[in-house]
Amino acid sequence: MAAALPNRMPLGSLSYRSSELRGDDLRSDDPRRRLIVALDVSTAEAARAIVAAVGDSVFTYKVGMQLYTAEGPQMVRELVAAGRRVFLDLKYHDIPNTVGAAVAEAAKLGVSMLTVHAAGSGKMLRAAVEAAPASPNLMVLAVTVLTSLDANDLEKIGIRGSVEDSVVRLATIALANGCHGVVTSPREASTLRAELGDHFAIVTPGVRPAGGGVGDQVRVATPAEAIASGASHIVVGRPITEAPDPAAEARAILGQISR
């Protein structure tokens, strides 16, 4: 197991049964394959507390820019060593050589999913995909249009047309260059399935239980709506991590996406 951060409890010593069932051992129809919990916190200690509280209700966790910047790759190593799958959401967007090198390093960490920006061009996307051939379980996902943006935001930065048009265009480029899936809001998922098929993953942030607040998201949907629209995975953060009982909230969402 990877060494724990100094003065912190290692994930493997927490109370959930990490040695009994790994994320990769789940049945193909287990809804836990589809739910990703966002660890949008500033410390490894807070992240560990969330993982312990959620328990075996979830097996995939998103490590994004906040936690990665604060704690570095050690948190990723601990999650992987404890049998959890990691969605590394750093949204790489740079010249092809730089992105390819970053993806190669992410693959060494054992992450299961990572993000690049589709707007980085076909060359960059291809470099990202080609950087991880030795990791067949690593999904390279292209971010299309952030869920905090709407058509007015796109117009202000010089992108004409609807959000849906932009998502389809960027997804087409991503898939043509080997990406395994895309990240978009649930509102565009059904259009992507209709136009581009079922052979790729669609990961949808901006998912909120019915009646919950939307925060800084603009294009949102409930868990059930996201899955019905064609999402293969949903990302949920604060509704689970800030709930009085995170495990119960996660189970409630699993029930919604299983119907």
N, C-alpha and C positions, 0 to 999 in steps of 0.2 A: 504493500500500500504506500502511496505517496506520503511523505512526511507532512505533518500538520503544520500550520502556521504557528509561529512562536506564541506561547501562552494562550493557545486556543485548544478546544476539544476537537479531536479528529472526527470526521464524519462517521467513520466505521465504528466508533464507540457509542454512537447515539442509539436510541431505543428501537428504531424501525428495523425491520428484518432484511437488511441489505444482503446478507449471505444466503437467504432462502429463495429469493426471486430477483432476477435482474431484468431490466427493461427489455433486453433482447429476447427474453424467454416468454414474453407475453404471447397469448394466442392472437392470431391475425384479426379476430373479431373483438378483441378486448378494447373497450373505449379508451383505456388508459394509453393506448398507442397514439391517440389523437389529441390529447390534452397536454399542453406545454405551459408550465407556470413560470412567469417572469420574476427573476430575482433582482428586482430593481431597487437594490439597497446599497448602502455605502460601505458595509463592512462584512468580512467573512463570518463574523460572529452572528450578525443578523441573518445572513443567508443560511447558515447552519440551523438556526432556530426555526426558520421557515420550513426547511427540508424535514426536520424532526417533527414539526407540528403537522405537516401534511401526511407524513408516513407513506404507506404503500398505495395511497390513492393516486399518486402521480409518479412517473418515472422519468420524465423529461423536463429539464429546467433550462430556461433562457438565461444566459449570462451576457449582459449587454455592456454598453460603454461605461455606465456608472460603476458597476461592481468591478469590471475588468481594470478600469483606470485606478480604482482605489486599492485593489488587492493583487492585481496581476494574474498570471496564469496558474498560480498555486490553487486557487479556488476551483478552477476547471479540473485540475489533476485530482483533487480530492473527490469531486463529484463522480468522475469517471471511475476512480479506484473503488468507490462505494457502490458501483453497479448502476449509477444513474447515467442517463443519456444527456448530453449537453448540446444545446442549440446556442452556438457562439454568434451573437448578433452584433458584430462590429461594423457591418456595412462597408466593406472595403471599396474604395473608389480612388484609384490612382493610376499611374502608368502601368501597362501590362506586367512588366518585369517586377515591379514592387508588389503588386497584388499577388502575382504568382508566388513570390517568395513568402508572403504573409500566409497564404493558404497552405503552403508546404509546412510551415511551422505549426499552424493550427491542426493539421493532420497528425503531427507528431504528438500533440496533446491528447489525441483520442476523441475529439469531438465528433458528434454524429451529424450535425448540421451547422452550416455557417452561411453568412450573407455577404453578397457583393451588390453593388448598385448596377442595375441594368443599364443606366444612362452612361456607364463607363465605356460603352462601345463593344462591338463583337470581339475585337482583339483582346480587350481586357478580360471579358467573360471567358473566352477560350483559354487564356493563360491561367485563369483561376481553375478551370476544370482540369486542365492538363497537369496542374501542379500536385494533384492528389491521386494519381493512378494507383498508388500502393495502398490506398485506403478505400476499398470498395463499398464500405458502409457509410462513407461520408457523402452527404447530400450538399451540393453547392446550390444555393437558392438566390435568385436575383430579385432584389427589391425593385418594385415598379414605381408606384406613386405612394408616398407616405400617407398614412391614414389621417394625419393632421391637416392635409391639404384638400382644397376643393378647386373648382374650375376657376374661380376668381384668383386664387393664389397662383395657379399655373399661368394664367394670362399675364399676371404681373411680371413673371420671369420669362415671358416670351414664348410660352407654349400654348398654341391655339388649339381649339377643339375641346371636347369633353374629357373628363377624367377617364371615362371608360375607353375612349379612343387611345389615350396615352398608355393606359395599362395594357391593352391588347397589343399595341405596337411594340412596347418594351418587352412584353412576355414572348412575343414571336421572335424577337432578336435573341433573347436569352435561350430559348429552347433550340433555336437553330445553331447556337454555338455550344451546345452540350450541357447546359445547366439542367439540373434534375428537377427543378421546380421554381416557383416564384413566390414572392410575398406581396400580398395585396389585401385590400379590405374585402370583407364578405360581400359587399355590394357588387363587386365585379366578378366574383367567382363563377356565377352561373354563365355569364357571357364568355369567359375564358373556356369553360367546359364545352359550351356549344360550338365555339369557333376553333378551339385547338385540341379538343379531345380529353381523354382520361388517363393518358400515359405519363403524367407528371404530377408532382406534388403542388398543392396550393396551401400555403401557410397564411392564416389570417389573424393579424392583431386587430385591435379595435373591437374586441368581443366583450360584451357586457351583459350580465344577467338582466332579465326583464325588470324594469323599475329602478335599475342602478344608475348612478351618475356616469356621464361620458367623459369627464375630465377634459384633457386637451385633445381628445379624438374628435374627428368630424364625421367620418364615414364609419358607422358602427352597426352592429347587429347582435342579436342574442346568440348563445351557443347553438341552439337548435336551428336557428335561421342560417347560421354560417355553414353548418354541416349539410343542411338541405340544399344550399346553394352550390355545393360542390367542393367545399374546403376539405382537404385531407387532414389538416391539423389546425387547431385553434390555440392562440396564445392569450392567456388570462393572467393578469397581474394583481392589482390592488383588490379586486373583489374577493380573491382567495387569500392573498398574503396579509390583508388588513382585517380579515373577518375574525370575529371572536373565536370561532372554531374553524381554522383553515381546512382541516381534513373533511369536516362535514360539508363545507361549501364546495370543496372539490368533488365530493361524492354527489352532491346535488347537480353539479354541472355535468358529471359523467352520466347521470340519469337522464338529463335533458338531451344529450347527444346520442343516447342509446335507443331512443324511441323511434 
